Amino acid sequence: MNIQHKFNGGTLQINLIGELDESHAEFVRDNLDEIFRSRAIDEVIIDLSKLSFMDSTGIGVLIGRYKILNNRGIGLKIARPSRPVDKVLSLTGIYKIMPKIIQ
């Protein structure tokens, strides 16, 4: 699992690469929380185009990050999910709270 990020003004762009499952959840959770604290942000976009797999633990990671950001008034969007990840996220209804965008 690899996490890349960059700031563009108040927007934080995150790229998750690999598999987001139980074995990687704590690593992703801890790293994202640290990145969120590193600088003032207005919006977070998580690019999932290079995420090959996500299970329910990964969905929990996303929802947990959504709650943290939402409490701070920061929006979270999902960008370009890979086909298998998009299928899982669509089934959960997660796009109702974290809009899917195409960049």
C-alpha positions in Angstrom: 0.0 0.0 0.0 1.3 3.4 -1.0 -0.1 6.8 -0.2 0.8 9.9 -2.2 -0.4 13.4 -1.5 0.0 16.9 -2.7 -1.6 20.3 -1.8 -3.0 22.7 -4.4 -4.0 25.7 -2.4 -6.6 24.5 0.1 -7.2 21.3 -1.7 -5.5 18.1 -0.6 -5.2 15.5 -3.3 -4.5 11.9 -2.1 -3.7 8.9 -4.2 -4.1 5.5 -2.7 -2.2 2.8 -4.5 -2.5 -1.0 -3.9 -5.1 -2.7 -1.7 -7.1 -1.2 1.1 -8.0 -4.1 3.3 -7.6 -5.2 6.9 -3.9 -5.7 6.7 -3.4 -2.1 5.5 -6.2 -0.2 7.2 -4.2 1.0 10.3 -1.4 2.2 8.1 -3.8 4.2 5.8 -5.8 5.5 8.7 -2.8 6.7 10.6 -1.1 8.3 7.6 -4.2 10.1 6.4 -4.9 11.5 9.9 -1.3 12.8 10.1 -1.6 14.4 6.6 -4.9 16.0 7.6 -3.2 17.6 10.6 -0.2 18.8 8.7 -1.8 21.8 7.0 -5.0 23.8 6.8 -7.3 22.3 4.1 -10.7 23.2 2.6 -11.3 20.1 0.6 -9.9 16.5 0.2 -10.0 14.5 -3.0 -9.1 10.9 -2.7 -8.1 9.3 -6.0 -8.8 5.6 -6.1 -7.8 4.9 -9.7 -4.8 2.8 -8.6 -6.6 1.0 -5.8 -7.0 -2.6 -7.0 -9.0 -3.9 -4.1 -11.1 -2.6 -1.1 -13.0 -4.6 1.5 -15.4 -3.5 4.2 -12.4 -2.5 6.4 -11.3 -0.1 3.7 -14.9 1.4 3.5 -14.7 1.9 7.3 -11.4 3.8 6.9 -13.0 6.1 4.3 -16.1 6.7 6.5 -14.0 7.4 9.5 -12.0 10.0 7.6 -15.2 11.5 6.3 -16.5 11.9 9.8 -13.3 13.6 11.0 -13.3 16.0 8.0 -17.0 16.6 8.1 -16.7 17.7 11.8 -14.2 20.3 10.7 -16.4 21.5 7.8 -14.1 20.0 5.2 -15.6 18.2 2.1 -14.4 14.8 0.9 -14.7 13.6 -2.6 -13.8 10.3 -4.3 -12.0 10.6 -7.7 -11.7 8.1 -10.5 -12.3 4.8 -8.5 -11.0 1.7 -10.3 -13.8 -0.5 -11.6 -13.7 -3.1 -8.8 -13.6 -0.4 -6.1 -16.3 1.6 -7.8 -18.6 -1.4 -7.8 -18.1 -1.9 -4.0 -18.6 1.8 -3.3 -21.7 2.0 -5.4 -23.3 -1.0 -3.6 -22.7 0.7 -0.2 -24.2 4.0 -1.2 -21.1 5.9 0.0 -21.4 8.3 -2.9 -24.3 9.9 -1.2 -21.9 11.4 1.4 -18.7 11.4 -0.6 -19.5 12.4 -4.1 -17.7 10.7 -7.0 -15.9 13.0 -9.4 -14.1 12.5 -12.6 -11.0 14.5 -13.0 
